[in-house]
Amino acid sequence: MKLSASMMCANYLNLGSDIKELEESKIDYFHIDVMDGDFVPNFQLGTDYVKALRTASKIPIDIHLMVNNPEKHIDSFDLKPGDIMSVHQETTRHLQRTLSLIKDKGATPAMAINPSTPINTMDYILDDIGMVLIMTVNPGFAGQKLVPQTLKKISDT
């Protein structure tokens, strides 16, 4: 099991001390929620944030793209071996091609699944992913209440 800390919840005014605390806690990944204001109604954490985070720590990045047409943004994140990048199947016309682009950059491709997205949407891409991100809230905002049906989805997988 690996642990990924959500940087959306970090204190931006004390980011350096938050990073140090997470490093001391031996966190495995920094989870970065990237939002475009289109696929989800919020804007959050972009490429400059990821670049700054990389200069502050060697911990790998777990990027969750909540953006339409994620294939257009993959190159912007300078993915490294050991990084993870998750995309939603609803955001791209060619999911396998998008996952291949991520893998070609040396990162682990992953699929993010919204609470209402059936788990069987993964049936034909399991060989193309190294991780699944099952969302227990609808994407776009921190602090939401858990969608109870997602617990059954997790137990069914």
VMD Tcl script that builds the backbone (N, CA, C; Angstrom):
set m [mol new atoms 471]
animate dup $m
set s [atomselect $m all]
$s set {name element resname resid chain x y z} {
  {N N MET 1 A 0.845 -1.174 0.000}
  {CA C MET 1 A 0.000 0.000 0.000}
  {C C MET 1 A 0.889 1.235 0.000}
  {N N LYS 2 A 0.485 2.218 -0.763}
  {CA C LYS 2 A 1.207 3.493 -0.837}
  {C C LYS 2 A 0.245 4.609 -0.470}
  {N N LEU 3 A 0.791 5.671 0.103}
  {CA C LEU 3 A -0.015 6.794 0.569}
  {C C LEU 3 A 0.314 8.045 -0.224}
  {N N SER 4 A -0.733 8.716 -0.704}
  {CA C SER 4 A -0.594 9.928 -1.505}
  {C C SER 4 A -1.314 11.063 -0.788}
  {N N ALA 5 A -0.583 12.111 -0.424}
  {CA C ALA 5 A -1.148 13.237 0.327}
  {C C ALA 5 A -1.698 14.289 -0.628}
  {N N SER 6 A -2.926 14.724 -0.386}
  {CA C SER 6 A -3.553 15.739 -1.224}
  {C C SER 6 A -2.947 17.106 -0.957}
  {N N MET 7 A -2.311 17.668 -1.966}
  {CA C MET 7 A -1.706 18.990 -1.831}
  {C C MET 7 A -2.737 20.098 -1.982}
  {N N MET 8 A -3.948 19.750 -2.421}
  {CA C MET 8 A -5.019 20.740 -2.486}
  {C C MET 8 A -5.378 21.197 -1.078}
  {N N CYS 9 A -5.107 20.344 -0.099}
  {CA C CYS 9 A -5.445 20.652 1.287}
  {C C CYS 9 A -4.267 21.248 2.054}
  {N N ALA 10 A -3.132 21.438 1.394}
  {CA C ALA 10 A -1.956 22.007 2.050}
  {C C ALA 10 A -2.180 23.491 2.330}
  {N N ASN 11 A -1.450 24.013 3.288}
  {CA C ASN 11 A -1.483 25.435 3.610}
  {C C ASN 11 A -0.516 26.148 2.673}
  {N N TYR 12 A -1.032 26.862 1.698}
  {CA C TYR 12 A -0.185 27.499 0.695}
  {C C TYR 12 A 0.754 28.533 1.299}
  {N N LEU 13 A 0.381 29.135 2.413}
  {CA C LEU 13 A 1.232 30.128 3.051}
  {C C LEU 13 A 2.386 29.491 3.813}
  {N N ASN 14 A 2.279 28.216 4.113}
  {CA C ASN 14 A 3.336 27.487 4.813}
  {C C ASN 14 A 3.668 26.192 4.079}
  {N N LEU 15 A 3.697 26.262 2.769}
  {CA C LEU 15 A 3.875 25.058 1.962}
  {C C LEU 15 A 5.191 24.347 2.273}
  {N N GLY 16 A 6.243 25.106 2.486}
  {CA C GLY 16 A 7.537 24.500 2.791}
  {C C GLY 16 A 7.493 23.637 4.039}
  {N N SER 17 A 6.852 24.134 5.092}
  {CA C SER 17 A 6.770 23.337 6.325}
  {C C SER 17 A 5.837 22.140 6.146}
  {N N ASP 18 A 4.778 22.285 5.346}
  {CA C ASP 18 A 3.894 21.144 5.058}
  {C C ASP 18 A 4.657 20.060 4.289}
  {N N ILE 19 A 5.472 20.465 3.319}
  {CA C ILE 19 A 6.263 19.503 2.547}
  {C C ILE 19 A 7.236 18.776 3.460}
  {N N LYS 20 A 7.900 19.528 4.322}
  {CA C LYS 20 A 8.864 18.914 5.250}
  {C C LYS 20 A 8.170 17.901 6.161}
  {N N GLU 21 A 6.994 18.267 6.680}
  {CA C GLU 21 A 6.246 17.355 7.550}
  {C C GLU 21 A 5.851 16.078 6.809}
  {N N LEU 22 A 5.429 16.228 5.550}
  {CA C LEU 22 A 5.046 15.062 4.752}
  {C C LEU 22 A 6.263 14.191 4.433}
  {N N GLU 23 A 7.399 14.814 4.171}
  {CA C GLU 23 A 8.628 14.042 3.936}
  {C C GLU 23 A 9.012 13.260 5.186}
  {N N GLU 24 A 8.944 13.901 6.339}
  {CA C GLU 24 A 9.274 13.235 7.604}
  {C C GLU 24 A 8.300 12.095 7.903}
  {N N SER 25 A 7.068 12.227 7.410}
  {CA C SER 25 A 6.062 11.178 7.604}
  {C C SER 25 A 6.217 10.045 6.593}
  {N N LYS 26 A 7.178 10.183 5.704}
  {CA C LYS 26 A 7.477 9.153 4.687}
  {C C LYS 26 A 6.314 8.928 3.725}
  {N N ILE 27 A 5.658 10.036 3.355}
  {CA C ILE 27 A 4.570 9.961 2.376}
  {C C ILE 27 A 5.146 9.434 1.050}
  {N N ASP 28 A 4.385 8.658 0.298}
  {CA C ASP 28 A 4.884 8.080 -0.946}
  {C C ASP 28 A 4.743 9.003 -2.149}
  {N N TYR 29 A 3.652 9.792 -2.172}
  {CA C TYR 29 A 3.359 10.667 -3.309}
  {C C TYR 29 A 2.737 11.965 -2.825}
  {N N PHE 30 A 2.930 13.010 -3.618}
  {CA C PHE 30 A 2.135 14.232 -3.482}
  {C C PHE 30 A 1.008 14.126 -4.506}
  {N N HIS 31 A -0.234 14.158 -4.060}
  {CA C HIS 31 A -1.389 14.084 -4.962}
  {C C HIS 31 A -1.765 15.504 -5.375}
  {N N ILE 32 A -1.748 15.750 -6.670}
  {CA C ILE 32 A -2.034 17.072 -7.218}
  {C C ILE 32 A -3.337 16.996 -8.014}
  {N N ASP 33 A -4.351 17.724 -7.571}
  {CA C ASP 33 A -5.614 17.805 -8.303}
  {C C ASP 33 A -5.551 18.981 -9.260}
  {N N VAL 34 A -5.571 18.684 -10.544}
  {CA C VAL 34 A -5.522 19.709 -11.581}
  {C C VAL 34 A -6.926 19.840 -12.160}
  {N N MET 35 A -7.492 21.039 -12.062}
  {CA C MET 35 A -8.878 21.263 -12.506}
  {C C MET 35 A -8.917 22.412 -13.500}
  {N N ASP 36 A -9.768 22.264 -14.520}
  {CA C ASP 36 A -9.788 23.224 -15.623}
  {C C ASP 36 A -10.967 24.194 -15.630}
  {N N GLY 37 A -11.900 24.071 -14.699}
  {CA C GLY 37 A -13.076 24.948 -14.723}
  {C C GLY 37 A -14.070 24.567 -15.801}
  {N N ASP 38 A -13.828 23.476 -16.498}
  {CA C ASP 38 A -14.712 23.016 -17.563}
  {C C ASP 38 A -15.244 21.619 -17.238}
  {N N PHE 39 A -14.370 20.617 -17.140}
  {CA C PHE 39 A -14.814 19.284 -16.723}
  {C C PHE 39 A -15.355 19.336 -15.303}
  {N N VAL 40 A -14.715 20.118 -14.469}
  {CA C VAL 40 A -15.195 20.393 -13.111}
  {C C VAL 40 A -15.326 21.901 -12.970}
  {N N PRO 41 A -16.194 22.378 -12.076}
  {CA C PRO 41 A -16.459 23.812 -12.007}
  {C C PRO 41 A -15.394 24.638 -11.278}
  {N N ASN 42 A -14.298 24.048 -10.893}
  {CA C ASN 42 A -13.289 24.745 -10.118}
  {C C ASN 42 A -11.977 24.799 -10.895}
  {N N PHE 43 A -11.128 25.779 -10.574}
  {CA C PHE 43 A -9.751 25.839 -11.062}
  {C C PHE 43 A -8.860 25.491 -9.887}
  {N N GLN 44 A -7.828 24.696 -10.128}
  {CA C GLN 44 A -6.952 24.325 -9.018}
  {C C GLN 44 A -5.637 23.810 -9.565}
  {N N LEU 45 A -4.577 24.072 -8.895}
  {CA C LEU 45 A -3.234 23.538 -9.058}
  {C C LEU 45 A -2.838 23.239 -10.505}
  {N N GLY 46 A -1.935 24.035 -11.008}
  {CA C GLY 46 A -1.502 23.868 -12.388}
  {C C GLY 46 A -0.043 23.496 -12.515}
  {N N THR 47 A 0.484 23.686 -13.701}
  {CA C THR 47 A 1.845 23.258 -14.014}
  {C C THR 47 A 2.893 23.999 -13.191}
  {N N ASP 48 A 2.701 25.280 -12.941}
  {CA C ASP 48 A 3.685 26.027 -12.145}
  {C C ASP 48 A 3.758 25.497 -10.717}
  {N N TYR 49 A 2.636 25.117 -10.169}
  {CA C TYR 49 A 2.606 24.539 -8.820}
  {C C TYR 49 A 3.412 23.235 -8.795}
  {N N VAL 50 A 3.207 22.393 -9.799}
  {CA C VAL 50 A 3.920 21.121 -9.871}
  {C C VAL 50 A 5.424 21.365 -10.013}
  {N N LYS 51 A 5.821 22.327 -10.858}
  {CA C LYS 51 A 7.246 22.645 -11.028}
  {C C LYS 51 A 7.854 23.107 -9.709}
  {N N ALA 52 A 7.147 23.967 -8.990}
  {CA C ALA 52 A 7.648 24.464 -7.705}
  {C C ALA 52 A 7.770 23.320 -6.697}
  {N N LEU 53 A 6.806 22.451 -6.680}
  {CA C LEU 53 A 6.822 21.315 -5.763}
  {C C LEU 53 A 8.011 20.401 -6.058}
  {N N ARG 54 A 8.297 20.203 -7.326}
  {CA C ARG 54 A 9.438 19.360 -7.716}
  {C C ARG 54 A 10.761 19.951 -7.237}
  {N N THR 55 A 10.872 21.281 -7.203}
  {CA C THR 55 A 12.120 21.887 -6.740}
  {C C THR 55 A 12.257 21.779 -5.223}
  {N N ALA 56 A 11.138 21.604 -4.529}
  {CA C ALA 56 A 11.151 21.554 -3.065}
  {C C ALA 56 A 11.298 20.148 -2.511}
  {N N SER 57 A 11.048 19.119 -3.322}
  {CA C SER 57 A 11.061 17.748 -2.802}
  {C C SER 57 A 11.319 16.748 -3.923}
  {N N LYS 58 A 11.841 15.605 -3.547}
  {CA C LYS 58 A 12.083 14.503 -4.485}
  {C C LYS 58 A 10.942 13.485 -4.473}
  {N N ILE 59 A 9.918 13.723 -3.659}
  {CA C ILE 59 A 8.789 12.797 -3.588}
  {C C ILE 59 A 8.070 12.791 -4.941}
  {N N PRO 60 A 7.757 11.607 -5.473}
  {CA C PRO 60 A 7.056 11.540 -6.764}
  {C C PRO 60 A 5.680 12.220 -6.710}
  {N N ILE 61 A 5.209 12.576 -7.888}
  {CA C ILE 61 A 3.948 13.307 -8.040}
  {C C ILE 61 A 2.866 12.360 -8.555}
  {N N ASP 62 A 1.682 12.482 -7.968}
  {CA C ASP 62 A 0.484 11.736 -8.368}
  {C C ASP 62 A -0.503 12.787 -8.881}
  {N N ILE 63 A -0.520 12.980 -10.194}
  {CA C ILE 63 A -1.329 14.036 -10.804}
  {C C ILE 63 A -2.681 13.475 -11.224}
  {N N HIS 64 A -3.732 14.114 -10.743}
  {CA C HIS 64 A -5.112 13.741 -11.083}
  {C C HIS 64 A -5.661 14.829 -11.999}
  {N N LEU 65 A -5.714 14.533 -13.295}
  {CA C LEU 65 A -6.207 15.511 -14.270}
  {C C LEU 65 A -7.725 15.474 -14.337}
  {N N MET 66 A -8.336 16.509 -13.829}
  {CA C MET 66 A -9.788 16.687 -13.953}
  {C C MET 66 A -10.007 17.775 -15.004}
  {N N VAL 67 A -9.584 17.443 -16.221}
  {CA C VAL 67 A -9.606 18.402 -17.324}
  {C C VAL 67 A -10.122 17.714 -18.579}
  {N N ASN 68 A -10.799 18.469 -19.399}
  {CA C ASN 68 A -11.196 17.937 -20.703}
  {C C ASN 68 A -9.967 17.882 -21.601}
  {N N ASN 69 A -9.935 16.892 -22.466}
  {CA C ASN 69 A -8.834 16.685 -23.407}
  {C C ASN 69 A -7.476 16.617 -22.698}
  {N N PRO 70 A -7.332 15.694 -21.746}
  {CA C PRO 70 A -6.090 15.635 -20.979}
  {C C PRO 70 A -4.856 15.376 -21.839}
  {N N GLU 71 A -5.048 14.748 -22.984}
  {CA C GLU 71 A -3.919 14.462 -23.861}
  {C C GLU 71 A -3.188 15.735 -24.286}
  {N N LYS 72 A -3.888 16.865 -24.286}
  {CA C LYS 72 A -3.273 18.148 -24.660}
  {C C LYS 72 A -2.393 18.717 -23.545}
  {N N HIS 73 A -2.492 18.169 -22.340}
  {CA C HIS 73 A -1.795 18.750 -21.190}
  {C C HIS 73 A -0.685 17.871 -20.624}
  {N N ILE 74 A -0.572 16.658 -21.083}
  {CA C ILE 74 A 0.389 15.709 -20.510}
  {C C ILE 74 A 1.818 16.240 -20.575}
  {N N ASP 75 A 2.221 16.787 -21.716}
  {CA C ASP 75 A 3.590 17.291 -21.865}
  {C C ASP 75 A 3.899 18.451 -20.924}
  {N N SER 76 A 2.903 19.176 -20.481}
  {CA C SER 76 A 3.109 20.349 -19.632}
  {C C SER 76 A 3.610 20.002 -18.238}
  {N N PHE 77 A 3.509 18.736 -17.846}
  {CA C PHE 77 A 3.826 18.367 -16.465}
  {C C PHE 77 A 5.191 17.716 -16.280}
  {N N ASP 78 A 5.988 17.570 -17.324}
  {CA C ASP 78 A 7.336 17.027 -17.201}
  {C C ASP 78 A 7.339 15.787 -16.313}
  {N N LEU 79 A 6.548 14.798 -16.717}
  {CA C LEU 79 A 6.432 13.566 -15.938}
  {C C LEU 79 A 7.774 12.854 -15.809}
  {N N LYS 80 A 7.982 12.244 -14.655}
  {CA C LYS 80 A 9.209 11.513 -14.348}
  {C C LYS 80 A 8.866 10.056 -14.053}
  {N N PRO 81 A 9.823 9.151 -14.226}
  {CA C PRO 81 A 9.595 7.772 -13.788}
  {C C PRO 81 A 9.241 7.765 -12.300}
  {N N GLY 82 A 8.236 6.991 -11.955}
  {CA C GLY 82 A 7.752 6.955 -10.574}
  {C C GLY 82 A 6.529 7.817 -10.351}
  {N N ASP 83 A 6.275 8.778 -11.245}
  {CA C ASP 83 A 5.070 9.601 -11.145}
  {C C ASP 83 A 3.854 8.793 -11.597}
  {N N ILE 84 A 2.686 9.286 -11.216}
  {CA C ILE 84 A 1.407 8.702 -11.632}
  {C C ILE 84 A 0.593 9.822 -12.259}
  {N N MET 85 A -0.156 9.513 -13.302}
  {CA C MET 85 A -1.106 10.482 -13.846}
  {C C MET 85 A -2.430 9.778 -14.102}
  {N N SER 86 A -3.492 10.307 -13.473}
  {CA C SER 86 A -4.849 9.755 -13.615}
  {C C SER 86 A -5.676 10.639 -14.528}
  {N N VAL 87 A -6.447 9.984 -15.401}
  {CA C VAL 87 A -7.392 10.705 -16.257}
  {C C VAL 87 A -8.763 10.034 -16.149}
  {N N HIS 88 A -9.788 10.792 -16.424}
  {CA C HIS 88 A -11.164 10.293 -16.429}
  {C C HIS 88 A -11.530 9.880 -17.848}
  {N N GLN 89 A -12.184 8.724 -17.981}
  {CA C GLN 89 A -12.575 8.284 -19.317}
  {C C GLN 89 A -13.563 9.232 -19.952}
  {N N GLU 90 A -14.291 9.991 -19.173}
  {CA C GLU 90 A -15.266 10.938 -19.729}
  {C C GLU 90 A -14.607 12.145 -20.398}
  {N N THR 91 A -13.304 12.332 -20.189}
  {CA C THR 91 A -12.642 13.561 -20.635}
  {C C THR 91 A -11.907 13.440 -21.959}
  {N N THR 92 A -11.834 12.229 -22.504}
  {CA C THR 92 A -11.061 12.041 -23.725}
  {C C THR 92 A -11.770 11.063 -24.666}
  {N N ARG 93 A -11.637 11.318 -25.936}
  {CA C ARG 93 A -12.254 10.429 -26.932}
  {C C ARG 93 A -11.459 9.141 -27.104}
  {N N HIS 94 A -10.177 9.212 -26.820}
  {CA C HIS 94 A -9.296 8.072 -27.060}
  {C C HIS 94 A -8.519 7.760 -25.784}
  {N N LEU 95 A -9.179 7.093 -24.862}
  {CA C LEU 95 A -8.591 6.825 -23.553}
  {C C LEU 95 A -7.297 6.021 -23.653}
  {N N GLN 96 A -7.275 4.961 -24.442}
  {CA C GLN 96 A -6.053 4.160 -24.536}
  {C C GLN 96 A -4.891 4.962 -25.105}
  {N N ARG 97 A -5.152 5.805 -26.069}
  {CA C ARG 97 A -4.091 6.650 -26.630}
  {C C ARG 97 A -3.561 7.603 -25.558}
  {N N THR 98 A -4.455 8.179 -24.777}
  {CA C THR 98 A -4.051 9.092 -23.709}
  {C C THR 98 A -3.219 8.360 -22.661}
  {N N LEU 99 A -3.647 7.165 -22.280}
  {CA C LEU 99 A -2.895 6.369 -21.312}
  {C C LEU 99 A -1.518 6.003 -21.863}
  {N N SER 100 A -1.435 5.723 -23.149}
  {CA C SER 100 A -0.152 5.411 -23.782}
  {C C SER 100 A 0.788 6.612 -23.754}
  {N N LEU 101 A 0.255 7.804 -23.956}
  {CA C LEU 101 A 1.081 9.015 -23.891}
  {C C LEU 101 A 1.707 9.170 -22.509}
  {N N ILE 102 A 0.926 8.873 -21.482}
  {CA C ILE 102 A 1.426 8.957 -20.105}
  {C C ILE 102 A 2.534 7.923 -19.895}
  {N N LYS 103 A 2.290 6.720 -20.319}
  {CA C LYS 103 A 3.276 5.646 -20.165}
  {C C LYS 103 A 4.554 5.962 -20.939}
  {N N ASP 104 A 4.415 6.541 -22.133}
  {CA C ASP 104 A 5.576 6.907 -22.944}
  {C C ASP 104 A 6.461 7.940 -22.247}
  {N N LYS 105 A 5.894 8.702 -21.329}
  {CA C LYS 105 A 6.657 9.702 -20.561}
  {C C LYS 105 A 7.355 9.071 -19.359}
  {N N GLY 106 A 7.114 7.784 -19.113}
  {CA C GLY 106 A 7.756 7.090 -18.008}
  {C C GLY 106 A 6.940 7.042 -16.733}
  {N N ALA 107 A 5.756 7.623 -16.761}
  {CA C ALA 107 A 4.882 7.633 -15.583}
  {C C ALA 107 A 3.908 6.458 -15.636}
  {N N THR 108 A 3.269 6.213 -14.512}
  {CA C THR 108 A 2.249 5.172 -14.430}
  {C C THR 108 A 0.907 5.758 -14.847}
  {N N PRO 109 A 0.279 5.242 -15.898}
  {CA C PRO 109 A -1.047 5.725 -16.276}
  {C C PRO 109 A -2.104 5.137 -15.341}
  {N N ALA 110 A -3.087 5.957 -15.010}
  {CA C ALA 110 A -4.162 5.535 -14.114}
  {C C ALA 110 A -5.487 6.068 -14.629}
  {N N MET 111 A -6.555 5.395 -14.227}
  {CA C MET 111 A -7.898 5.833 -14.590}
  {C C MET 111 A -8.625 6.273 -13.339}
  {N N ALA 112 A -9.230 7.446 -13.410}
  {CA C ALA 112 A -10.066 7.954 -12.327}
  {C C ALA 112 A -11.516 7.659 -12.675}
  {N N ILE 113 A -12.264 7.189 -11.673}
  {CA C ILE 113 A -13.658 6.809 -11.895}
  {C C ILE 113 A -14.552 7.637 -10.982}
  {N N ASN 114 A -15.447 8.404 -11.591}
  {CA C ASN 114 A -16.412 9.214 -10.837}
  {C C ASN 114 A -17.388 8.314 -10.080}
  {N N PRO 115 A -18.039 8.848 -9.052}
  {CA C PRO 115 A -19.000 8.036 -8.297}
  {C C PRO 115 A -20.069 7.365 -9.159}
  {N N SER 116 A -20.541 8.037 -10.203}
  {CA C SER 116 A -21.618 7.454 -11.016}
  {C C SER 116 A -21.109 6.689 -12.236}
  {N N THR 117 A -19.803 6.657 -12.448}
  {CA C THR 117 A -19.242 5.924 -13.585}
  {C C THR 117 A -19.174 4.438 -13.245}
  {N N PRO 118 A -19.752 3.586 -14.074}
  {CA C PRO 118 A -19.708 2.143 -13.794}
  {C C PRO 118 A -18.276 1.620 -13.793}
  {N N ILE 119 A -17.994 0.727 -12.888}
  {CA C ILE 119 A -16.660 0.154 -12.754}
  {C C ILE 119 A -16.262 -0.632 -14.005}
  {N N ASN 120 A -17.245 -1.155 -14.738}
  {CA C ASN 120 A -16.916 -1.948 -15.927}
  {C C ASN 120 A -16.401 -1.100 -17.090}
  {N N THR 121 A -16.352 0.224 -16.953}
  {CA C THR 121 A -15.734 1.042 -17.999}
  {C C THR 121 A -14.237 0.757 -18.103}
  {N N MET 122 A -13.690 0.068 -17.098}
  {CA C MET 122 A -12.271 -0.288 -17.095}
  {C C MET 122 A -11.999 -1.627 -17.764}
  {N N ASP 123 A -13.025 -2.371 -18.072}
  {CA C ASP 123 A -12.847 -3.746 -18.542}
  {C C ASP 123 A -11.836 -3.892 -19.675}
  {N N TYR 124 A -11.797 -2.958 -20.588}
  {CA C TYR 124 A -10.954 -3.111 -21.764}
  {C C TYR 124 A -9.681 -2.276 -21.715}
  {N N ILE 125 A -9.381 -1.695 -20.554}
  {CA C ILE 125 A -8.140 -0.924 -20.437}
  {C C ILE 125 A -7.287 -1.390 -19.264}
  {N N LEU 126 A -7.679 -2.458 -18.592}
  {CA C LEU 126 A -6.922 -2.915 -17.418}
  {C C LEU 126 A -5.449 -3.151 -17.735}
  {N N ASP 127 A -5.146 -3.628 -18.921}
  {CA C ASP 127 A -3.749 -3.854 -19.296}
  {C C ASP 127 A -2.992 -2.551 -19.561}
  {N N ASP 128 A -3.728 -1.445 -19.681}
  {CA C ASP 128 A -3.121 -0.150 -20.013}
  {C C ASP 128 A -2.890 0.738 -18.791}
  {N N ILE 129 A -3.339 0.297 -17.614}
  {CA C ILE 129 A -3.226 1.138 -16.423}
  {C C ILE 129 A -2.452 0.425 -15.325}
  {N N GLY 130 A -1.867 1.227 -14.451}
  {CA C GLY 130 A -1.150 0.683 -13.309}
  {C C GLY 130 A -1.840 0.999 -12.000}
  {N N MET 131 A -2.923 1.760 -12.070}
  {CA C MET 131 A -3.644 2.154 -10.865}
  {C C MET 131 A -5.047 2.619 -11.238}
  {N N VAL 132 A -5.952 2.525 -10.279}
  {CA C VAL 132 A -7.309 3.047 -10.428}
  {C C VAL 132 A -7.566 4.000 -9.271}
  {N N LEU 133 A -8.135 5.142 -9.582}
  {CA C LEU 133 A -8.545 6.117 -8.570}
  {C C LEU 133 A -10.072 6.117 -8.543}
  {N N ILE 134 A -10.647 5.450 -7.541}
  {CA C ILE 134 A -12.107 5.420 -7.421}
  {C C ILE 134 A -12.521 6.610 -6.573}
  {N N MET 135 A -13.193 7.546 -7.209}
  {CA C MET 135 A -13.621 8.774 -6.530}
  {C C MET 135 A -14.779 8.460 -5.580}
  {N N THR 136 A -14.674 8.939 -4.354}
  {CA C THR 136 A -15.762 8.756 -3.386}
  {C C THR 136 A -16.559 10.044 -3.207}
  {N N VAL 137 A -16.180 11.073 -3.952}
  {CA C VAL 137 A -16.931 12.330 -4.042}
  {C C VAL 137 A -16.937 12.717 -5.519}
  {N N ASN 138 A -17.839 13.592 -5.889}
  {CA C ASN 138 A -17.819 14.087 -7.256}
  {C C ASN 138 A -16.640 15.041 -7.401}
  {N N PRO 139 A -15.908 14.946 -8.497}
  {CA C PRO 139 A -14.688 15.739 -8.628}
  {C C PRO 139 A -14.969 17.239 -8.695}
  {N N GLY 140 A -14.027 17.998 -8.141}
  {CA C GLY 140 A -14.101 19.444 -8.298}
  {C C GLY 140 A -13.914 20.260 -7.046}
  {N N PHE 141 A -14.196 19.714 -5.863}
  {CA C PHE 141 A -14.078 20.505 -4.635}
  {C C PHE 141 A -13.617 19.633 -3.481}
  {N N ALA 142 A -12.790 20.178 -2.625}
  {CA C ALA 142 A -12.366 19.475 -1.402}
  {C C ALA 142 A -13.466 19.606 -0.350}
  {N N GLY 143 A -13.484 18.682 0.583}
  {CA C GLY 143 A -14.386 18.778 1.734}
  {C C GLY 143 A -15.806 18.326 1.493}
  {N N GLN 144 A -16.073 17.649 0.387}
  {CA C GLN 144 A -17.433 17.180 0.111}
  {C C GLN 144 A -17.755 15.955 0.957}
  {N N LYS 145 A -19.046 15.698 1.087}
  {CA C LYS 145 A -19.486 14.496 1.779}
  {C C LYS 145 A -19.319 13.285 0.869}
  {N N LEU 146 A -18.974 12.187 1.472}
  {CA C LEU 146 A -18.816 10.915 0.778}
  {C C LEU 146 A -20.120 10.514 0.092}
  {N N VAL 147 A -20.016 10.030 -1.131}
  {CA C VAL 147 A -21.158 9.444 -1.831}
  {C C VAL 147 A -21.220 7.987 -1.368}
  {N N PRO 148 A -22.210 7.619 -0.545}
  {CA C PRO 148 A -22.227 6.298 0.093}
  {C C PRO 148 A -22.153 5.116 -0.873}
  {N N GLN 149 A -22.734 5.247 -2.058}
  {CA C GLN 149 A -22.741 4.148 -3.015}
  {C C GLN 149 A -21.321 3.768 -3.470}
  {N N THR 150 A -20.380 4.691 -3.331}
  {CA C THR 150 A -19.018 4.400 -3.783}
  {C C THR 150 A -18.363 3.324 -2.923}
  {N N LEU 151 A -18.787 3.176 -1.677}
  {CA C LEU 151 A -18.212 2.130 -0.827}
  {C C LEU 151 A -18.560 0.754 -1.384}
  {N N LYS 152 A -19.776 0.606 -1.901}
  {CA C LYS 152 A -20.150 -0.659 -2.534}
  {C C LYS 152 A -19.340 -0.881 -3.801}
  {N N LYS 153 A -19.131 0.192 -4.559}
  {CA C LYS 153 A -18.330 0.086 -5.780}
  {C C LYS 153 A -16.927 -0.418 -5.439}
  {N N ILE 154 A -16.347 0.112 -4.385}
  {CA C ILE 154 A -15.002 -0.317 -3.975}
  {C C ILE 154 A -15.011 -1.775 -3.546}
  {N N SER 155 A -15.992 -2.162 -2.749}
  {CA C SER 155 A -16.052 -3.555 -2.282}
  {C C SER 155 A -16.357 -4.530 -3.413}
  {N N ASP 156 A -17.033 -4.069 -4.470}
  {CA C ASP 156 A -17.348 -4.924 -5.607}
  {C C ASP 156 A -16.138 -5.171 -6.517}
  {N N THR 157 A -15.097 -4.357 -6.390}
  {CA C THR 157 A -13.943 -4.501 -7.307}
  {C C THR 157 A -12.934 -5.492 -6.840}
}
mol reanalyze $m
mol bondsrecalc $m
mol representation Tube
mol addrep $m
